[in-house]
Amino acid sequence: MTGPEENYSAEAEASSRDPHDWGRAMALALTRLAEQLAPEDSENRHASLVDRPLQLRIHDDDGGVTITIATAAESGH
């Protein structure tokens, strides 16, 4: 697992500007991020995303959007 000071991000493209069509791109970006965060031999890579604050950014592209999901700094509770 990564340290709290490390930042990672992943992105994926959606070919539509309609938020109802972004699910597959969101899932792909999350999967790519999980692959960066989890140890190589991990069988459950997606567990590395549970209880972790994430940042979401959506950028307009020609005919669609690029979805970027990044690790966020932990806020002091």
C-alpha positions in Angstrom: 0.0 0.0 0.0 1.2 3.5 -0.6 2.2 6.1 1.9 -0.1 9.1 2.7 2.2 11.6 0.9 2.0 9.8 -2.4 -0.5 10.9 -5.0 -1.7 8.7 -7.9 -4.2 9.3 -10.6 -5.8 7.4 -13.5 -8.1 8.5 -16.3 -10.5 7.1 -18.9 -12.5 8.6 -21.8 -16.2 8.5 -22.3 -17.6 9.1 -25.8 -20.6 11.0 -24.5 -21.2 14.2 -22.5 -24.3 12.7 -20.9 -23.5 11.6 -17.2 -25.7 8.6 -17.6 -23.2 7.2 -20.1 -20.1 7.6 -17.9 -20.3 4.4 -15.8 -17.9 2.3 -17.9 -15.2 5.1 -18.0 -15.6 5.7 -14.2 -15.1 1.9 -13.6 -12.1 1.8 -15.9 -10.4 4.8 -14.2 -11.1 3.3 -10.7 -9.6 -0.1 -11.9 -6.5 1.7 -13.2 -6.1 3.6 -10.0 -6.5 0.4 -7.9 -3.8 -1.3 -9.9 -1.4 1.5 -9.0 -2.3 1.4 -5.3 -2.4 -2.4 -4.6 0.6 -4.6 -4.2 1.5 -6.6 -7.4 0.5 -9.9 -5.9 -2.8 -8.7 -4.5 -5.8 -10.8 -5.3 -8.3 -8.1 -4.3 -6.8 -4.9 -5.8 -10.1 -2.9 -5.4 -9.8 -3.2 -1.6 -7.1 -0.5 -1.9 -9.8 2.0 -2.7 -12.1 1.3 0.2 -12.3 4.1 2.8 -9.8 6.2 0.8 -10.7 9.8 -0.1 -10.6 10.3 -3.9 -10.8 13.4 -6.1 -12.9 13.3 -9.3 -12.3 15.6 -12.2 -14.3 15.7 -15.5 -12.9 17.4 -18.6 -14.8 18.2 -21.8 -13.3 16.6 -24.9 -14.4 16.5 -28.5 -17.7 14.6 -28.3 -17.2 13.3 -24.8 -15.3 13.7 -21.5 -12.2 12.5 -19.8 -12.7 11.3 -16.3 -9.7 11.5 -13.9 -9.7 10.0 -10.4 -6.9 10.7 -8.1 -5.9 10.0 -4.5 -6.7 12.9 -2.2 -4.8 14.1 0.9 -6.3 12.7 4.1 -8.1 15.4 6.0 -7.5 15.6 9.7 -10.6 14.4 11.6 
